[in-house]
Amino acid sequence: MSGKRFLLDTNVIIDFLQGRNDLKDKFLSSEYMAVPHIATGELYYGAELSNNSAKNLKIIKKSGFI
């Protein structure tokens, strides 16, 4: 496997979901992206504890990362 490959951590996913458009170009140019299970758990945990958990959970599910 050659080309750009990314292992995404929670902070990068959150930045992307909050609108960092420069990340979109990097993701689109990648050959492979992976999200560790721990990052998935952290995203759901953070969303559940947020002030608007229903909205944030919907964003996570719609994102395509999980």
N, C-alpha and C positions, 0 to 999 in steps of 0.2 A: 504494500500500500504506500503510494507516494502522494505528495500534495499536502494541502493544509488540513490539519486535524486539530480539533479543539476538545479539551475536557473542561467543561464549564463549571465554575463554582457558583455558589449562591449569589455573591455580590455582582458578578457579571450578568447573571440572569435578571436580577432586580434592576440593574442599570438599564438593560435592554427594555424591560417591561415599562420602565419609567420614561422611555423615549430617546435613549442615546442612539441616534441614527447611524453614527460611525460603526457601531457594532453590527448593524444590519448588513452592511457591505461585507464585513469580514465573515459573517455567518454564511452569506450567500455564496461567497467564494470558496467555502470550505468543502472538502471532500467528505468529511466525517465529523460529527459532533456527538459528544456523549455527556450525559448528566449523571453524576454519581447518585446512588440512592440516598446518601446522607443529604445532598443538596435538595432533593425532592422533599425529604422530611422537613428540612429547615424552611423551605418555602411554605409548605402547608402549616407548619407550626406558627410561623410569623403571620400568615394570613388569618389564622384562627384567633390570634391574640390582638389583631389590629382593631381599630375602631369601626371599620367597615368590612367585616370578615366575608360577608356574602359576595360583595363586589370583588374583593381581592381573590377569593377562591375561584370565582368565575373567570377572572383574568388569567390565573395560572392554568386552569383547564383549557382555556381557549388558545393559549400561547403556542401549543404544539411541542413544548419542551418535555411535557410529561404525558 
